[in-house]
Amino acid sequence: MNVVLWVLQILLGLAFLVAGTGKLTVPKTALQPRMPYVEDFSQGQIRAIGAIEGLGALGLVLPWATGIAPVLTPLAASGLAVTMVVAAGVHLRRKENFAITLVLLAMAVIVAVGRF
């Protein structure tokens, strides 16, 4: 089970690190063709979402890998799960496909439960 959790943590961490970095560094207008939902948010809100995703990605891997405050790993996974629930709500309201969001949510829940 430990190997499965590590694989999920690393995949989830990479996914959120890439997504978060993109939202932090790319202007809203450039994100809009790939992520139409950004029109509902300000540039500052998009950057805040990116920061949450990036920090969550680090929290998924670093505490458990270093052994320093490993309780932060399931907390990060729980926080990212909440983020994905909110994201699913946004996509549902906009009548967009949110299958990937649900997959990320399921992965985060598995990591949170497995590491608690």
Steps between C-alpha positions, in 0.01 A plus 500: 500500500790735573622474138152578365475804727843622391408463133176694558681767702760553229248502212268733689791720603622532141151574369435771757851645471465538123147642526591733784814628330302572185239698690770692685710592196269520198267800452127442516452579131747229400333244729150567367517286182602190702308584817181688410389513865765763577269767358299466824803596712734796535873470430564514875257218570660286229843564651367409847361172362839435341678565829262264684560228241878549504527497879267200516723316254804562718302397808407170340859387462752689713376441856459125452830468308704692757322374810463859618140554613361212291148584618512784247478251211145377572401855589628621162313217327183596690541864402547408136192276519297798624649709217385236249148494648479878448648464150241233414230741613635772271518262203153363573354852519663585166383168350862401425655154511647434844610137470867583561400699806321196640803278433726746684245516782496120533880485502522769767243323718689170469827669604332682788334186636807284440740740671277587798 
